[in-house]
Amino acid sequence: MCASKIIIPAKTLQHLRPGQIGMVKLTPKAYNTLVDLANESGMTLSKIASEIIDQATEKDLIQFERNEVSE
């Protein structure tokens, strides 16, 4: 072990196990949009958010931008 370096563990998010419930915080704008969708559809907030995430993933609608280091 090198004593001249400070080692800080990286934060890693864990997947939920069956029966657990996940929770996230939303911006006010995102929450209000979700409320509008719930009022229109009659679905719960969690069901709508889950559907949006599931469909966006299944239809490959999310693109990640990665900062590449050029040499």
C-alpha positions as a Markdown table, in Angstrom:
| # | Residue | x | y | z |
|---|---|---|---|---|
| 1 | Met | 0.0 | 0.0 | 0.0 |
| 2 | Cys | 1.3 | 3.5 | -0.9 |
| 3 | Ala | 1.3 | 5.8 | 2.1 |
| 4 | Ser | 1.6 | 8.9 | 0.0 |
| 5 | Lys | -1.9 | 8.7 | -1.5 |
| 6 | Ile | -5.3 | 9.3 | 0.0 |
| 7 | Ile | -7.6 | 6.5 | -1.1 |
| 8 | Ile | -11.3 | 7.4 | -1.2 |
| 9 | Pro | -13.7 | 4.6 | -2.2 |
| 10 | Ala | -16.0 | 5.3 | -5.2 |
| 11 | Lys | -19.7 | 5.4 | -4.6 |
| 12 | Thr | -21.5 | 2.6 | -6.4 |
| 13 | Leu | -25.2 | 2.3 | -6.5 |
| 14 | Gln | -26.7 | -1.0 | -5.8 |
| 15 | His | -29.6 | -2.7 | -7.6 |
| 16 | Leu | -32.7 | -3.4 | -5.6 |
| 17 | Arg | -33.6 | -6.8 | -4.4 |
| 18 | Pro | -37.1 | -8.2 | -4.9 |
| 19 | Gly | -39.5 | -6.6 | -2.5 |
| 20 | Gln | -37.5 | -3.4 | -2.0 |
| 21 | Ile | -38.8 | -0.1 | -3.2 |
| 22 | Gly | -36.5 | 2.5 | -4.8 |
| 23 | Met | -36.8 | 6.2 | -4.2 |
| 24 | Val | -35.4 | 9.2 | -6.1 |
| 25 | Lys | -35.7 | 13.0 | -5.7 |
| 26 | Leu | -37.1 | 14.9 | -8.7 |
| 27 | Thr | -36.7 | 18.5 | -9.7 |
| 28 | Pro | -39.9 | 20.5 | -9.2 |
| 29 | Lys | -40.4 | 20.7 | -13.0 |
| 30 | Ala | -40.1 | 17.0 | -13.4 |
| 31 | Tyr | -42.4 | 16.3 | -10.5 |
| 32 | Asn | -45.0 | 18.7 | -11.8 |
| 33 | Thr | -44.8 | 17.1 | -15.3 |
| 34 | Leu | -45.3 | 13.7 | -13.6 |
| 35 | Val | -48.3 | 15.0 | -11.7 |
| 36 | Asp | -49.8 | 16.3 | -15.0 |
| 37 | Leu | -49.3 | 12.9 | -16.6 |
| 38 | Ala | -50.9 | 11.2 | -13.6 |
| 39 | Asn | -53.9 | 13.5 | -13.7 |
| 40 | Glu | -54.4 | 12.8 | -17.4 |
| 41 | Ser | -53.9 | 9.1 | -17.3 |
| 42 | Gly | -55.2 | 8.1 | -13.8 |
| 43 | Met | -52.0 | 6.1 | -13.3 |
| 44 | Thr | -49.9 | 6.4 | -10.1 |
| 45 | Leu | -46.8 | 8.6 | -10.2 |
| 46 | Ser | -44.5 | 5.6 | -9.6 |
| 47 | Lys | -46.2 | 3.6 | -12.4 |
| 48 | Ile | -45.8 | 6.5 | -14.9 |
| 49 | Ala | -42.1 | 7.1 | -14.0 |
| 50 | Ser | -41.4 | 3.4 | -14.2 |
| 51 | Glu | -43.1 | 3.1 | -17.6 |
| 52 | Ile | -41.2 | 6.1 | -19.0 |
| 53 | Ile | -37.8 | 4.7 | -17.8 |
| 54 | Asp | -38.6 | 1.2 | -19.0 |
| 55 | Gln | -39.8 | 2.4 | -22.5 |
| 56 | Ala | -36.9 | 4.8 | -22.9 |
| 57 | Thr | -34.5 | 1.9 | -22.1 |
| 58 | Glu | -36.2 | -0.7 | -24.3 |
| 59 | Lys | -36.4 | 1.7 | -27.3 |
| 60 | Asp | -32.8 | 2.9 | -26.8 |
| 61 | Leu | -33.8 | 6.5 | -26.4 |
| 62 | Ile | -31.1 | 7.4 | -24.0 |
| 63 | Gln | -27.6 | 8.3 | -25.1 |
| 64 | Phe | -24.7 | 8.8 | -22.8 |
| 65 | Glu | -22.0 | 11.5 | -23.5 |
| 66 | Arg | -18.6 | 10.4 | -22.2 |
| 67 | Asn | -15.7 | 12.8 | -21.8 |
| 68 | Glu | -13.0 | 11.2 | -23.8 |
| 69 | Val | -9.4 | 12.1 | -23.1 |
| 70 | Ser | -7.4 | 12.7 | -26.3 |
| 71 | Glu | -3.7 | 12.1 | -26.3 |
